[in-house]
Amino acid sequence: MSVKAFDLRKSEKYDKAIDLYRQAIKIEPDNPRLFFDLSDCYSRINQLEQAIVTLDTAILLDNSYAGFYNNRGLNYYKLDNDQNAISAFRWAIQLDSNNWLFYANMALAYYSGKDQEDACNALRTAKRLGLDLTNNVDQDELTELIKLCE
């Protein structure tokens, strides 16, 4: 069932995927990955609060996976809740301090919150850890931040 839901999610049939993930969760209520994938579907249809609540459940089941916190931060960022986004990215970094993506996302949240100094520091760390500024710049805010931090 989760494989079908995954395929539906990949083909952007999010409502159908959500239904299947919910059914799979009834069978495996302790599987944090199902909640993570379900949350991604909610995020993609802009049900960001529901995405966060679903990630909270994944975190309750497994608080050791940094990706859960990163996605929570992204949802908060999309909701313009920069402080909660930064807090979530900090948790992700605490669990995996070598992932450039977490620092790049945190830089965006700092920048959105008008904290240029911390944004530039996080961006520099992301770059040092592997962020390729020539190929990964597909976001207007990140492009602005890169120029500002040069």
DODRENMI-155323 format. One record per residue: residue number from 1; x negated, y negated, z of N, C-alpha, C, O in turn. Coordinates in pm, 1 decimal. Each point is the difference from the previous one (the first is absolute). Layout:
<nodes>
   i       nx       ny       nz      cax      cay      caz       cx       cy       cz       ox       oy       oz
 NUM        X        Y        Z        X        Y        Z        X        Y        Z        X        Y        Z
...
</nodes>
This chain:
<nodes>
   i       nx       ny       nz      cax      cay      caz       cx       cy       cz       ox       oy       oz
   1    -82.8    119.3      0.0     82.8   -119.3      0.0    -87.4   -125.9      0.0     27.0    -94.8    -73.7
   2   -131.3     94.5    156.4    -85.7   -118.4      5.0    -76.7    -17.9   -130.4    -31.9   -112.7    -37.8
   3      2.0    222.0    -31.0    -68.4     -8.8   -128.5     91.1    -66.9   -102.6    -44.9    -84.2    -77.9
   4    172.0    121.3     77.9     96.7    -64.1    -90.6     13.0   -148.3     33.9      5.0    -84.6    -89.3
   5      0.4     54.3    217.1     10.6   -139.8     43.1   -122.7    -78.1    -45.0     11.5   -113.9    -45.3
   6   -127.8    174.7     57.7   -124.1    -64.0    -43.6      5.1    -29.2   -150.0    -37.6   -108.8    -43.6
   7     83.5    205.1    -34.6     11.1    -19.4   -144.7     98.7   -111.6    -33.5    -24.7    -80.5    -89.8
   8    135.4     75.9    161.5     97.7   -107.3    -21.2    -60.0   -135.6     34.4     23.9    -99.2    -69.0
   9   -100.7     96.2    174.5    -64.7   -125.0     39.7    -98.3    -44.2   -107.0     -5.3   -118.0    -34.6
  10    -71.9    211.2    -17.6    -95.7    -33.0   -106.0     69.9    -52.5   -125.3    -53.8    -85.7    -70.1
  11    171.7    136.3     42.3     74.0    -45.8   -118.0     93.2   -117.5     33.2     88.1    -35.1    -78.5
  12   -109.4    -24.3    195.6     69.4   -121.8     44.1    150.4     18.1     16.9     76.3    -95.1    -16.6
  13    -34.4    214.3     48.8    140.7     27.6     31.8     11.8      2.9    152.6     21.2    104.6     61.5
  14    -35.7   -222.6     -3.8    -16.9    -11.1    144.3    122.9     41.3     80.0    -13.3     63.4    104.7
  15    133.2    -98.4   -152.5    120.1     37.2     74.7     15.2    151.5      9.3     34.7     53.1    105.5
  16    -60.2     15.0   -214.6      7.6    146.7      0.9   -110.3     59.0     86.6     21.8     97.6     71.8
  17   -139.6   -157.1    -78.9   -111.2     46.4     83.8     34.0    -18.0    147.8    -27.5     88.1     81.4
  18     86.4   -200.3    -47.4     38.6    -26.4    139.5     94.6    108.7     49.4    -16.3     51.4    110.7
  19    114.4    -16.8   -192.0     94.5    105.2     39.6    -71.7    132.1     26.4     28.4     68.3     98.4
  20   -121.0    -33.0   -186.6    -73.1    125.9     18.4    -92.7     -4.7    121.2    -10.1     97.4     74.5
  21    -56.7   -209.5    -55.2    -86.1    -11.1    118.5     82.4     13.3    127.6    -43.1     65.2     95.1
  22    159.8   -126.0    -92.6     86.1     12.5    119.2     38.6    145.8     24.9      2.1     46.1    114.1
  23     28.3     25.2   -221.9     32.1    142.1     14.2   -122.1     78.0     50.1     12.6     86.4     86.7
  24   -127.9   -116.5   -140.5   -122.7     68.3     42.4    -29.5    -28.8    146.6    -46.6     87.8     72.6
  25     73.6   -210.0    -29.4    -25.1    -37.0    140.1     91.8     78.1     93.8    -39.5     31.8    112.2
  26    160.9     -0.5   -156.2     89.4     81.7     83.0    -60.3    138.6     22.9     20.0     60.7    105.2
  27    -93.7    -11.7   -204.7    -63.4    131.9     10.9   -132.0     -8.2     77.0    -32.1     87.8     80.1
  28    -44.0   -195.5   -106.0   -130.7    -20.0     64.7     -4.2   -135.6     71.0    -68.3    -91.2    -46.5
  29    139.0     76.7    156.6      7.3   -131.0     66.5   -130.9    -45.3     64.5    -11.8   -115.4     41.2
  30    -85.4    204.1    -32.2   -127.9    -34.4     61.7   -111.4    -19.9   -102.3   -117.8      1.2     35.7
  31    153.8    -19.3   -161.7    -98.4    -16.6   -106.1    -18.9   -149.2    -30.0     83.5    -60.1    -67.6
  32   -191.0      0.7    116.6    -18.8   -144.6    -18.2    -16.9    -39.9   -146.8     34.2   -111.9    -38.0
  33    -86.2    201.8    -43.5    -20.7    -32.3   -141.9    133.3    -26.4    -70.4      7.9    -85.5    -88.2
  34     95.8    158.3    126.9    132.3    -24.3    -59.2     48.6   -140.8     31.9     56.5    -67.6    -85.9
  35    -78.5     24.0    208.9     40.4   -135.4     38.8    -82.8   -104.6    -73.5     51.7   -104.4    -39.6
  36   -179.6    132.5     21.7    -88.7    -90.3    -74.0     48.5    -17.3   -144.0      9.5   -112.0    -50.2
  37     20.5    222.7    -14.7     46.2     -4.8   -138.7    137.6    -65.1    -10.6     26.1    -75.6    -93.6
  38     60.9    104.5    188.5    131.5    -63.4      2.8    -14.4   -151.0     16.5     69.6    -77.6    -65.5
  39   -159.3     37.7    152.4    -24.9   -142.2     21.5    -46.1    -68.6   -128.5     40.5   -112.5    -29.3
  40   -125.1    181.0    -46.6    -46.3    -55.8   -126.6    118.2    -25.6    -94.0      3.7   -102.5    -68.1
  41     90.8    193.2     64.2    118.9    -20.0    -83.7     77.7   -123.2     44.9     40.4    -82.3    -82.2
  42    -19.7     70.2    213.1     71.4   -117.8     51.4    -73.5   -128.8    -37.4     62.1    -99.0    -38.7
  43   -193.0    101.6     50.6    -79.0   -118.5    -32.4     16.8    -37.5   -146.9     11.9   -117.8    -33.6
  44    -11.1    217.0    -52.2      8.2    -25.6   -143.9    136.0    -53.1    -44.2     11.1    -62.1   -105.7
  45     92.5     86.5    186.5    130.5    -58.9    -31.8     27.9   -120.8     89.0    113.8    -45.2     12.6
  46   -219.7     -5.6     48.2      2.9   -123.2     79.4     86.2      9.9    126.0     55.2   -100.3     45.4
  47    -43.6    218.6     10.2     62.2     18.3    130.5   -113.2      8.5    102.6    -27.4    105.1     58.0
  48    -36.4   -219.5    -38.5   -124.8     -4.1     75.6     17.6     31.4    147.7    -83.8     67.7     59.5
  49    192.0   -116.3      0.0     22.9     30.5    141.7     17.9    149.7     19.9    -53.3     57.3     95.0
  50    128.9      6.3   -185.1     19.7    144.9      9.5   -131.7     73.4    -23.1    -26.1    102.9     62.2
  51    -55.8   -155.7   -150.9   -131.5     59.9    -24.6    -84.2     -3.1    127.8    -67.6     97.5     32.8
  52     72.1   -209.2     38.6    -76.8    -12.8    124.8     51.0     96.5    106.0    -79.2     67.1     66.1
  53    209.8    -59.7    -49.4     58.7     91.2     99.0    -38.3    144.4    -31.4    -29.3     78.3     90.4
  54     29.7    -44.2   -217.5    -35.6    135.3    -41.2   -148.0     28.0     26.2    -36.5    109.9     41.8
  55    -47.8   -208.8    -66.4   -142.5     14.7     32.4    -21.7     11.4    150.6    -87.7     73.5     45.3
  56    167.4   -145.9     31.5    -10.5     11.1    145.9     21.6    144.4     44.0    -67.1     48.8     91.0
  57    160.7     18.6   -155.8     24.6    141.4     32.1   -120.3     85.4    -38.9    -40.3     88.8     75.1
  58    -16.6   -115.6   -191.8   -119.9     74.4    -41.3   -112.1    -19.2    101.8    -70.9     94.6     34.2
  59     55.7   -217.3     13.6   -105.2    -30.6     97.3     27.0     69.3    133.3    -93.1     46.4     65.8
  60    218.6    -39.4    -26.3     32.3     72.7    123.1    -39.3    147.5    -11.2    -42.0     62.2     97.6
  61     56.6     -8.3   -217.4    -34.1    140.4    -22.0   -149.9     22.1    -14.9    -52.1    104.8     38.3
  62    -17.1   -204.0    -94.2   -145.1     12.1    -21.3    -59.6   -140.5     -1.7      6.7    -70.0   -101.0
  63    -63.8     30.4    211.6    -54.6   -136.1      9.4   -148.0     -6.6    -39.4    -68.5    -97.6     30.4
  64     20.5    201.3    -97.6   -141.5      3.2    -36.1    -25.8    -25.6   -148.2   -115.5     -0.9    -42.7
  65    219.6    -19.8    -35.8    -17.7    -20.7   -143.6      5.4   -149.0    -32.1    104.6    -63.7     12.6
  66   -216.8     10.1    -53.6    -12.1   -144.5    -24.6     94.7    -50.0   -108.5     45.7   -114.2      5.8
  67    -15.9    197.7   -103.7     88.1    -41.1   -109.0    138.4    -39.6     46.0     63.6    -85.3    -62.0
  68    -15.1    145.8    170.4    130.4    -38.4     53.0     -2.5   -147.0     42.9     91.9    -76.1    -30.1
  69   -197.1     38.2     99.9    -12.3   -137.1     49.2    -22.2    -98.4   -115.2     53.0   -111.1      1.3
  70   -131.1    152.7   -100.3    -22.7    -86.4   -115.8    131.4    -30.3    -70.2     27.9   -115.4    -32.5
  71     52.8    217.8      9.0    126.8    -22.8    -67.8     95.6    -83.0     85.9     76.4    -81.5    -51.7
  72    -81.5    103.1    182.6     82.0    -83.1     88.7    -42.9   -146.1    -16.2     84.1    -89.4    -10.0
  73   -214.6     66.4      7.7    -50.1   -135.9    -18.9     43.8    -60.3   -132.3     36.4   -117.5     -5.7
  74    -39.6    195.5    -99.3     43.4    -50.2   -130.9    146.9    -40.6      2.0     37.8   -101.5    -58.5
  75     44.4    180.7    125.7    142.3    -35.0      8.7     21.4   -127.0     81.0     80.6    -85.2    -37.4
  76   -152.6     72.4    148.2      9.5   -124.3     76.3    -49.0   -118.9    -82.9     59.3   -107.8      4.2
  77   -166.5    127.7    -78.5    -53.1   -105.4    -86.6    104.9    -43.9   -101.7     18.2   -119.5    -23.2
  78     50.2    215.4    -36.9    104.8    -31.9    -97.5    116.6    -75.4     64.4     71.3    -74.7    -67.0
  79    -52.9     95.0    197.3    105.1    -69.8     74.4    -48.2   -135.0     54.3     73.2    -67.4     72.4
  80   -195.8     28.1   -107.3    -62.1   -123.3     49.7    -16.1      0.4    151.2      4.0   -105.4     63.6
  81    -22.1    222.4     -6.7    -26.4     13.8    142.7   -148.5     30.8     15.5    -39.8    113.6     25.7
  82    -40.8   -218.3    -42.3   -144.6     15.8     -8.2    -62.1     55.0    128.0    -92.7     80.6     -6.7
  83    141.5   -122.2    121.7    -59.7     46.9    124.7     18.4    150.6     18.6    -93.4     70.2     38.7
  84    213.7    -21.4    -66.3     21.1    144.5      9.9    -77.9     74.7   -107.2    -48.0    110.9     23.2
  85     35.6   -171.6   -140.1    -79.8     62.0   -106.3   -145.4     13.7     43.7    -59.8    106.5    -14.9
  86      3.4   -213.6     68.6   -138.9      1.8     45.6    -19.4    103.9    109.6    -99.2     72.9      0.8
  87    193.6    -66.7     90.4     -7.4     99.4    107.6     -0.5    141.9    -56.6    -77.1     84.6     45.2
  88    161.8    -58.8   -142.8      5.3    133.3    -60.3   -130.5     31.4    -73.0    -51.2    111.6      9.2
  89     -2.8   -210.2    -81.9   -126.6     23.3    -70.4   -113.7     23.8     99.6    -90.1     79.5    -27.0
  90     93.6   -146.7    140.0   -102.2     24.4    103.2      5.5    144.5     48.7   -103.8     62.7     21.1
  91    225.4     -9.7     -3.0     14.1    139.8     41.8    -57.7     91.8   -106.6    -70.7     95.8     31.4
  92    100.8   -125.2   -157.5    -53.5     82.6   -109.1   -152.1     -2.4      2.4    -64.7    103.7    -14.6
  93      8.2   -222.5     33.1   -145.7    -15.5      1.9    -60.5     70.1    121.4   -108.7     57.2     -8.5
  94    178.4    -61.7    119.7    -49.2     69.4    118.5    -11.7    150.0    -26.7    -90.9     65.8     50.7
  95    182.1    -12.8   -129.7     -2.5    143.2    -32.2    -95.3     33.5   -114.3    -54.5    110.2     -5.9
  96     34.7   -205.9    -84.8    -88.3     23.4   -115.1    -65.9   -132.1    -37.4     52.3    -75.6    -81.9
  97   -164.4     49.3    141.0    -66.2   -129.8    -17.9    -81.6     -9.3   -128.1    -65.2   -101.6    -24.2
  98     67.4    205.0    -57.4    -77.6     -2.0   -124.0     86.3    -11.1   -125.7    -50.6     17.6   -110.8
  99    177.2    -45.9    125.9     90.1     -8.7   -114.1     15.9   -146.2    -42.0     61.4    -79.6     71.0
 100   -116.8     45.5   -185.7      2.7   -139.9    -46.3    141.6    -51.1    -20.4     26.0   -119.3     15.8
 101     66.2    209.2    -51.1    137.2    -41.6    -27.2     65.4    -63.0    122.9     72.8    -98.5    -12.2
 102    -98.1    154.3    129.0     59.9    -53.6    122.5    -49.0   -142.6     26.6     77.5    -86.3     41.4
 103   -204.8     62.8    -65.3    -55.8   -134.4     19.4     53.9    -97.8   -104.4     29.0   -115.3     31.8
 104    -15.6    161.1   -155.2     54.6    -87.7   -105.2    144.1    -37.4     32.4     39.0   -115.6    -16.4
 105     39.6    211.2     61.8    138.4    -29.1     37.0      6.4    -94.0    119.5     83.8    -90.0      5.0
 106   -173.1    111.6     91.4     -2.1    -88.7    115.5    -41.2   -141.2    -42.2     52.5    -98.0     52.9
 107   -145.0     87.0   -146.5    -40.2   -131.6    -50.8    120.2    -73.2    -57.8     16.7   -119.8     22.5
 108     66.4    190.6    -96.3    120.4    -62.1    -57.0     94.6    -49.7    108.9     57.5   -108.2    -11.5
 109    -41.9    187.6    116.7     88.5    -41.9    109.8    -56.9   -121.8     72.0     74.4    -92.0     34.1
 110   -204.7     90.4    -10.9    -61.8   -118.2     60.4     19.5   -122.1    -89.4     34.4   -108.1     47.8
 111    -56.3    125.9   -175.6     14.0   -110.3    -95.4    143.2    -51.4     -2.4     23.2   -120.8     -2.9
 112     71.4    211.7      4.0    140.6    -38.4      2.7     33.0    -77.9    126.7     83.4    -90.5     -1.2
 113   -150.2    127.2    111.0     20.6    -69.1    127.3    -85.7   -123.9     16.8     -9.1    -54.9    109.8
 114    -53.7     10.2   -217.5    -80.2   -123.4     -3.3   -126.7      8.4     84.4    -47.2   -101.6     51.1
 115     -8.1    221.5    -36.3   -124.7     18.9     73.6   -109.1     35.6   -100.8    -32.8    117.0    -20.0
 116    -22.1   -220.0    -42.4    -96.1     20.1   -108.2   -128.7     66.0     48.7    -55.0     86.2    -68.5
 117      7.3   -125.3    184.6   -126.8     55.1     49.4      9.1    151.8     20.1    -85.3     74.2    -48.7
 118    187.9    -28.6    119.9     14.7    143.8     21.7     31.8     72.5   -130.3    -41.0    114.4    -19.4
 119    114.0   -180.9    -69.7     30.1     59.6   -129.9   -129.0     24.6    -78.2    -18.8    107.4    -57.1
 120    -67.6   -204.8     54.6   -126.9     14.0    -72.8    -90.1    104.8     64.9    -67.1     76.2    -69.7
 121     65.3    -72.0    201.9    -79.2    102.1     68.6     49.1    140.0    -34.6    -80.3     89.1    -27.7
 122    212.5    -69.5     29.1     56.0    131.2    -33.7    -27.7     33.6   -146.4    -29.1    114.9    -33.1
 123     38.2   -214.5    -53.9    -28.1     23.0   -141.9   -145.8     39.0    -21.6    -29.0     89.4    -79.5
 124    -62.6   -155.5    149.3   -141.8     35.5    -11.4    -25.0    143.7     45.5    -78.3     72.8    -61.0
 125    145.5    -33.2    168.3    -14.8    137.8     47.7     55.9     97.6   -103.4    -60.9    103.5    -27.0
 126    175.5   -135.8    -30.2     58.5     86.0   -103.5    -95.6     14.5   -117.6    -16.9    108.9    -54.9
 127    -44.8   -219.3     17.4    -94.6      2.8   -111.8   -121.9     85.3     35.5    -46.0     79.7    -81.7
 128     -5.7    -96.5    202.5   -116.4     78.3     43.9     31.3    149.5      2.2    -88.5     82.5    -23.0
 129    214.9    -47.6     50.8     39.5    141.0      8.0     39.9     59.9   -135.0     25.1    120.1    -10.3
 130    -19.4   -204.6    -93.1     27.1     57.8   -131.2    104.7    -68.2    -85.1     23.8     43.3   -112.8
 131     39.1   -147.3    161.5     96.7    -72.6    -82.5    -70.4    -54.0   -123.0    -96.3    -75.9     11.4
 132    143.1    114.1   -127.0    -55.0    -47.7   -126.7     84.8   -118.8    -43.9    111.6     16.7    -49.1
 133   -165.0   -134.3     67.1     76.7   -121.5    -26.7     28.6    -21.3   -147.9     83.3    -83.7    -34.8
 134   -149.7    156.3    -51.7     25.8    -19.3   -143.0    115.3     86.1    -50.1     66.2    -35.7    -97.4
 135    -41.8    148.0    162.7    102.5     91.5    -51.1    124.7     10.2     86.0    103.9     45.5    -47.8
 136   -111.7    -86.4    172.2    112.4     20.0     91.3     80.6   -125.4     26.5     77.0     -4.6     95.9
 137    -92.9    -94.4   -176.7     68.0   -126.2     25.4    125.6     -6.6    -86.7     -2.7    -49.4   -112.7
 138    112.0    100.2    167.7    126.4     -4.5    -71.7    105.7    -74.9     80.0    119.1      7.0    -30.6
 139   -163.1    -77.8    132.0     91.3    -72.2     86.0    -42.3   -145.3      3.1   -117.1    -30.8     22.6
 140    211.9    -58.6    -45.2    -30.6   -142.7     -4.8    -66.5    -49.0    128.6    -96.2    -76.7     -4.0
 141    149.1    122.2    118.5    -55.8    -45.5    127.2   -145.6     43.4     15.9    -83.5    -76.5     48.3
 142     54.3    198.1    -88.7   -137.4     48.8     12.0    -92.5    -77.6    -93.0   -112.9    -32.6     36.7
 143    160.6      3.7   -155.6    -79.8    -79.5    -94.4    -29.8   -137.1     59.5   -113.7    -46.7     -7.1
 144    213.4    -17.9     65.2    -19.9   -130.4     64.9   -100.4     10.3    114.0    -89.5    -83.3     13.9
 145    106.4    186.9     66.9    -87.0     18.7    116.2   -144.2     22.2    -42.9    -91.9    -53.7     61.8
 146     71.2    130.8   -165.1   -134.7     25.9    -49.7    -66.7   -130.8    -39.9   -116.0    -23.6     33.7
 147    187.7    -60.1   -104.2    -54.0   -128.9    -42.6    -30.8    -88.7    119.6   -101.8    -69.1      2.8
 148    190.4     71.5     95.6    -17.1    -82.7    118.4   -121.0     42.8     83.8    -65.6    -83.3     62.6
 149     37.3    212.4    -62.1   -105.1     53.9     86.5   -137.1      3.6    -66.6    -97.7     39.2     63.7
 150     88.5    -78.4   -188.1   -129.6      5.5    -69.9    -99.4    -96.5     56.8   -113.2     -7.2    -47.8
</nodes>
